[in-house]
Amino acid sequence: MNVSTRLQAMAESATLAMSQKSNELKAQGIDVINLSVGEPDFFTPDHIKEAAKKAIDNNFSFYSPVPGYMSLRQAICDKLRNENQLDYKPEQIVCSNGAKQSVCNVLLSVISADDEVIIPAPYWVSYIEMVKLAEGKNVIVPAGIDQNFKITATQLEAAITSRTRALILCSPSNPTGSVYTKEELHSLVQVLVKYPEILIISDEIYEHINYVGKHESIAQFREIADRVVVVNGVSKGYAMTGWRLGWIAAPLWVAKACNKLQGQYTSGPSSITQKAAEAAYLGEQTCVENMRLAFERRKNLVVSMAKQICGLQINEPNGAFYVFPECKSFFGKKTPDGKQIKNAADLVMYLLEVAHVACVGGASFGEPNCIRISYATNDEKLTEAFNRIKNALDNLH
């Protein structure tokens, strides 16, 4: 008995695998600081939890419409209009069990066998596996630390072929924290406008964790707005990772396609979660700003500590809650017990086993010379973690 060839072609999530290893060590009584998973450490704001409790009391316990309650989809439209100056109708919104499902819905709905999907690297680990699931072909466009991990218009145009069907853009970025400016997005748009067959999937799940001011969406450019799919959700900005609510705002034909697909394999997301998400979007937003300010303080702390570690090269992230330092200067060095560090995977395993700090090697993100470190935890743990990392790296020779 064998699993499907579809599943055999997919890789395991590197972030979840490292988190599992971290938990195994914790279960043995080892004090591991887990900086591998992208999850806010804040509790869901009280007014959102109260809305969920009220929904239970009011018997929101039945199936919802597949794309979500009309009231939630209207609240999302209002958010898009008020915060982003984007005009969508509720029938263009499809709510799903997290933004991860939202991205996968779109790819499964629009990608056919051998269609090409352009993905800038570094990329979020699941994009390339989702494209494989859709039987598409990944076209990776590398952008190193020297260009702040952002692709240029020239690189984009060079990657386009007659088979190109979609571009996935993530800003603010997981894993790098890089944020495309309005000018940078416009330069990409000037290329994309020449290729009307290309769909743009804009992953904006980290929208509210932004340290440069106003969030810029590629959907704002009228020249291509009718073929942009905005992906977002409540997990990161409202500390609701476990609630599982993501959504797309899309051209009507894409929304209808995702609605058809979702209707066959999950139906609508949790009814209680939907009412909680509605409260998140309609309620006061002070909680969002308070969390953003905390993340910004942590970012400044982590960047400062990372810059003190000889051998790490680090850029200044402008969003999300990750740093993505280049660490290739440690490759070839040996641990105190004589093991050689050949690559980033060896380095993160050394840090886990010796420093008891969990982070993720960059190969799974398309950049094998880097490691991803999440700073979505408190200042005390971050300070201790980076002290441990520094001591462990200083002991390589």
Secondary structure, DSSP 8 states (H G I E B T S, - for coil): ----HHHHTS---HHHHHHHHHHHHHHTT---EE-SS----S---HHHHHHHHHHHHTT--S---TT--HHHHHHHHHHHHHHH-----GGGEEEESSHHHHHHHHHHHH--TT-EEEEEES--HHHHHHHHHTT-EEEEEE--GGGTT---HHHHHHH--TTEEEEEEESS-TTT-----HHHHHHHHHHHTT-TT-EEEEE-TTTTSBSSSS---GGG-TTTGGGEEEEEESTTTTT-GGG--EEEE--HHHHHHHHHHHHHHT-S--HHHHHHHHHHHHS--HHHHHHHHHHHHHHHHHHHHHHTSTT-B-----BTTEE--B-GGGTT-B-TTS-B--SHHHHHHHIIIII-EE-EEGGGGT-TTBEEEE--S-HHHHHHHHHHHHHHHHT--
